Amino acid sequence: MSQVPAATRTLRVLRFLATQADPVPLDRIVRACDLPRSTAYHLLNTMIDEGFVVHLPDEHRYGLGVAAFEVGSGFTRQEPLARLARRPLAELVDRTGHGAHLAVLHGRDVLYVIEERAPGRPPLVTDVGVRLPAHLTASGRAVLAALPASQVRALYPDRDAFVDRHGNGPSSLSALRAVLSATRQRGHATEDGEVTPGLQSVAAAVLDHNAHPVAGVAVTFPSDAGDDVDAIATAVRQTAARLTRRVSGRAATGR
């Protein structure tokens, strides 16, 4: 029996919310977590204050907040992921002739944990440790497209969540959903000039054993370079699939 019942109940609620496809009403949390209604209400309010839960008042439902995603992505930022990805990214650079990087979701940003520069290419803004808005980057879009719709909605509850860099990119949840839908249909994410004018990127998600996205692999190259974008996208998808096999321990498609 736990000596810290409040902590046990809090973790029970978080674990339950993490398994749900959409935000859920209070009564469902009460039943699933076997909690008194008043206890569940107070726990949820505390978690809302700390950013681990968001309340959707119009729907009377609760879902995971940004802080929960930050904790979850913390695992993927550990050294094992970087060690697994470094050689495949170096080989991706050799194959495409352009810089490649690995990024993980950190709240509404992506955090770059590996950058492999192509010889003779100028440095990019995607240096290790840099954070950029996920909805504007190819890496971020690849990860967001693999998340449940409810988690994307929790990350982007209103227009204030959409940071603008150069006047391009989605500025509302409906616009982001259209971008993510196109990403899923295409099999990879793209961006062109939304992070840095004159540069474009393609990316694909790395998935864990639960098919949850843990990172995005991307290649960045000049918009006017005349490169075969389809060939680069294929190489990126194959690298992401290779890392998925390493991370999850099971086969993944190269799509």
N, C-alpha and C positions, 0 to 999 in steps of 0.2 A: 504494500500500500504506500502510495506517495506521501511524503511528509509535507509536500507543498501542493495541496489540492487545487488551489487557484491556478497554478502553473499547469497542472495536469489538465484541468478543464479548458484552459486557453489553448493548449496544444491540440486537444481533442477537437475543438471548434475549427482551428486552422486546418487540421488534417481533413476534416469533413468538407470544408469549403473548397479545398484543393481538389477534391474528387468530383465536384459538381460541374456539369457542363454550362450552367447558367447561375446567376445570383438566385438565392433562395429566400423564402420568407422566414420570419422568426420562428413560427410554430414548427417548421420542418427542422430547424436547427435544434430546438428544444427536444423534439422526439429522437432525432438521430444521435444526439450527444447525451441524452438522458439527464437533462439539466432542468432545474426549476426555471420557470419563465423569467422571473425577476433576476436570477443569477445570469442567465444567458444575455438578458438585456444589458446588464451592467458590464459584463465581459465584452460584449460587442462595442459598447460605447467607448470603453478604454482602448480597444484595438483600433477603433476609428480614429481616436485622438493620436495614436501612435503611427497611423498610416498603414496598418496591416489589414484593415477591412474598410470597405467603402459602403455607404448606405445609399440606396437608390430610392429616395422618398416617394417619388411618383408611383413606383411599383411596389413599395413596402418590402423591399428585398435587400439582401446583403451579399456581397461578393468580396473576393480578395483585393487588397489594396496594393499600392506601389511598393510599400516596405516588404511585403511578402515576396514580391518578385525579386527585390534586391537581395533578400536572404537566400532565395533559391539560386540566383545567378552567382552568388558568392562561391558556391561549390565548384562551378565551372571555371572560375578564375584561378583555381588552384593549379599548382605546377603540373600535375599529371596530364591535364588537357593540353597545356602548352607543349609538353614533351612529346605527346602523341602527334601533335599537329605540325611540328616544325619541319620535319623532313618532307611530308606530303606537300606543304606549302612551298618549300624550296623547289621541289620537282614541278609544281604548278607554274612557278616563275620561269623555270627552264623551258617548259612546254609552250607557254604563251608569249614569253618575252616581255611581260609586264609585271608590275608589282602586285603582290598578293598580301592579304591580311586575314586575321582571324579576330572576330569581335564577339562579345557576349552582351546580352541584354542587362542593363542596369537601370531599373526604373523605366523612364521613358527615353533613356539614352542607350547608345551602344558604347561599350568600353573596349578599346582595341588592346589586345593582349599579345599579338604577334604581328610584326610587319616584316615581310621579305621583299627587299627592294631589288628591282631588276638592274643589272649593270648599265651605267650610263644614263639612267632615268633620274629626274629630279625628285627630291623628297616630297612626300604628300602630307596632307593634314592628318592622315590616319596613323600617326606615330603611336608607339606603345604608350598607354596611359591616357591618351586623348579620349574625350567623350564627345559624341555628336548626337543630335536628335535622331532617334531610331526611325521615325516616319519619313525622314529625308534620305536616309542611306540605304544602299542596296542590302547591306548586311542586316540592318534592322528590319527591313521589309521582309527579308527571307525568314527571319525568326518570327516576326509578328504574324506572317501568313500561316505559320504552323501552329499558332496558339489557338485555343478555343475563342470563339467570338466574345464570350463573356469576359475573358481576361483582357482582350483588346479594349473592350468597352470600359473596363475598370481602369485601365491605364490612361484612357483618353475620355474623361467624363464630360468635357466641355471644350469650347474653342480656345480657351486660355491654355490648354495643354499642348497646342500646336505652335511650336516655335518656328519662326521664319528666318531664313538666312539670305536668300537672294530673290525673294518674291516668287519662288516656284515651289511646287509640292502641295500635298493635301493640307487643307486648313480646317477640315471638319471631319467628324467620324464617318459620315456617309462617303466623303471623298476618299478617305483612307481605306474604307471597306472596298471601294471599287478598285483601288490600287492593289490591295491584297488578293482580291478575287482574280485579277489578271495575273498576279504572280503565281497563284496556285495553278491556273490553267496553263500558263507558260512553262511551269516547272522550275523557274528561277526568277529572282528579283532583278530589277534594273533601276538605275537612276542616271540622269544625264544633266549635268550642270546644276543640280539642286544642292550639292555640297560645295563643289568648286567649279565655277564656270570654265568650260572648255575641257572638262574631264567627265567621263562616264564610267559606271561600274556595273558589273553583274555579280550576283551572289546566290548561294544556295545554303540551306540550313543543315546543320549537323544535329542528329536526333539521338536521344538516349534509348534505353531498353523499353521505356514507356511511350516511345514515339514523341517525346517532348523535346522541343528545340533547345539545345544547350549553347549553340554558337552559330555564327554565320561565316562562311568562307567567301571571299570576294576577290576579284581582280579589277584594278582601275587602270584606265588607258585613255589617251586623248580622244575627244569626240570626233575629231576630223582625221584620225589616223588611217582610216580606210581598212581597219582590221576586220577580219571575218568574225563578227560578233557571235554568230551561232557556234563557231568552233571554240571560241573562248568560253561561252556559256556551257558547252558540252564538257570542256575540261574542268570547269568549276564544279559542275554537278557531279562529275566522277570523283573529284577530290572530296567533296562533301560526303558522298556515299562511302568512300573509303574510310573516312574518319568516323562515320556512323557505325560502320562495322567494328571499328576499333573500340569506340566508346560503349556501344550497346552489346557487343559480343554476338551480333547476329547479322544476317545478310541484309543489304539495303540495295535498292535499285539505283542505277546511275542517272535516273531521270532528273 
